[in-house]
Amino acid sequence: MTTQRRTVYDVILASNDHPDVETVFKRARKVMPNISLTTVYRSLAWLVENEFVIQIKGLAAAHFDRSDIPHSHVSCPSCGVIHDVSYIDLKKQIEDQLGRTVSHYDLNIYCTCVKCDK
C-alpha cells in the first residue's frame, strides 16, 4: 500500500463520523500537506475496491467507513446524518433461510432522525 493510500486509510480508521471525500481530503492534508484531491479520490476508489473501506451510497455525496467491523447504517434523508447499527444475527438468518454462505452484505436503512422529526 502506498503512503498516500495508507494516509487516507488511517483517516478513515480514525473517523467516527462517516466522512465524505472533502472531509477525508482535509484530514489527510493535516498529515500529508502535499496530497491532492485527485489522489484522495483514487486512494478511496482503491481502498473500496480492495475492501479496506466501504462506500455508503444513497446520500447526496459518497461517505466512507471502515470495513473491518461488520455493521450497517441508518441514514437520515433530511440532514444526511449516518449512524452505525449492528445486525449480528442478520447474516446468520439469511444463511439459514437460503442455505448459502453470505460473504458480505451492504445494508443502509433510511429514516428521519429525531432532530429532523421535530
Residue pairs with C-beta under 8 A, 6 or more apart in sequence:
1 9
2 43
3 32
4 32
4 35
4 39
4 43
5 43
5 46
5 47
7 28
7 31
7 32
7 35
7 43
8 24
8 28
8 35
8 40
8 43
8 44
8 47
9 43
9 47
9 52
9 53
10 31
11 19
11 24
11 27
11 28
11 31
12 19
12 24
12 47
12 52
12 53
12 64
12 65
12 66
13 66
14 27
15 23
15 24
15 27
15 64
15 65
15 66
17 23
17 82
18 56
18 63
18 64
18 65
18 73
18 82
19 27
19 63
19 64
20 61
20 62
20 63
20 64
21 37
21 40
21 41
21 44
21 61
21 62
21 64
22 61
24 40
24 44
24 64
25 35
25 37
25 40
28 35
28 40
29 35
44 53
44 55
44 64
47 53
47 64
48 54
48 55
48 64
51 67
51 104
52 67
53 64
53 65
53 66
53 67
54 64
54 65
54 66
54 67
54 106
55 62
55 63
55 64
56 62
56 63
56 64
56 65
56 73
56 75
56 82
56 108
57 108
58 75
58 108
58 110
59 75
59 77
59 80
59 82
60 80
63 82
65 73
65 84
70 86
70 88
70 91
70 104
71 84
71 85
71 86
71 87
72 84
72 85
72 86
72 87
72 90
72 105
72 106
72 107
72 108
72 109
73 82
73 83
73 84
73 85
73 107
73 108
73 109
74 82
74 83
74 85
74 108
74 109
74 110
74 111
75 81
75 82
75 83
75 108
75 109
75 110
76 82
76 110
76 111
76 112
76 113
76 115
76 116
77 110
77 112
78 112
78 113
78 116
79 113
79 115
79 116
81 113
81 115
83 113
85 109
87 107
90 105
90 107
91 102
91 105
94 102
94 105
95 101
95 102
